[in-house]
């Protein structure tokens, strides 16, 4: 269920308390919630995931991404979350797509190789082409 984007960053569809326990056992240091609260009736509330993550010794950050798109603030928050935690990171949303797209934008904003980022996302089963123009713009600004 956890799809590997890099050596330390993974994306996932909506997680449950069992997934939090699995992430803790696997040595994850941080869980990033990219899902807005109340998006669907079947999602585990962020506060429940946060409490379980912290009880298991993991950090937790919420950077909700609605279907309205991505803001510079959200990209910067993802960059900060990844910088502040050195261990493995699990980011989740409904399907893992928004988490992957936000990760790709964060990578672009720090000057990462965009073709490499695109390939890593594809290998994990995610397509970043919807945000590739924005990735190009962020990468140009990072230079």
C-alpha positions, -999 to 999 in steps of 0.1 A, spaced: 0 0 0 29 24 7 44 34 -27 80 43 -27 89 76 -44 125 79 -30 147 61 -5 128 79 22 95 93 8 65 71 3 29 80 -8 -2 62 1 -40 62 -3 -60 70 29 -44 53 59 -61 36 89 -49 31 125 -35 -3 114 -15 15 87 -1 39 113 11 9 134 26 -7 102 44 26 94 58 28 130 70 -8 127 86 0 94 105 29 110 87 59 95 96 91 113 68 114 99 33 111 85 21 139 63 -17 142 58 -26 158 25 -63 151 28 -88 178 38 -110 168 68 -145 156 59 -136 148 23 -155 115 26 -175 97 52 -151 67 53 -118 85 60 -101 82 93 -100 117 108 -67 134 108 -68 140 145 -71 102 151 -41 96 128 -22 123 145 -28 109 179 -18 74 168 13 86 150 25 106 180 17 77 204 39 56 182 68 81 183 63 96 148 59 132 139 27 143 121 20 173 98 -12 182 80 -9 200 47 -44 195 32 -48 197 -5 -83 203 -19 -92 197 -55 -87 235 -60 -50 230 -66 -17 237 -50 -5 270 -34 30 282 -28 23 280 9 15 243 6 46 236 -15 68 254 11 52 235 39 60 202 22 96 213 16 99 222 53 83 190 65 107 169 44 137 190 56 128 188 93 126 151 94 155 129 84 138 95 86 113 78 63 82 99 55 47 87 46 24 111 28 -12 102 22 -44 115 7 -74 98 -9 -54 79 -35 -19 91 -30 -20 113 -61 -22 147 -44 6 136 -20 28 127 -50 20 158 -69 28 180 -39 61 160 -33 70 166 -70 63 203 -67 84 205 -35 112 187 -53 110 211 -83 111 241 -60 144 229 -46 160 224 -80 157 187 -83 161 169 -116 125 170 -130 129 141 -153 141 120 -124 112 132 -102 88 123 -130 103 89 -134 102 81 -97 65 91 -95 57 69 -126 76 39 -110 53 43 -80 22 44 -102 16 81 -102 15 106 -131 28 141 -124 21 155 -159 -9 176 -146 16 197 -126 46 194 -149 43 231 -162 42 243 -126 72 220 -118 91 236 -147 82 271 -134 93 263 -98 125 247 -110 133 278 -131 127 300 -100 150 277 -79 180 284 -102 
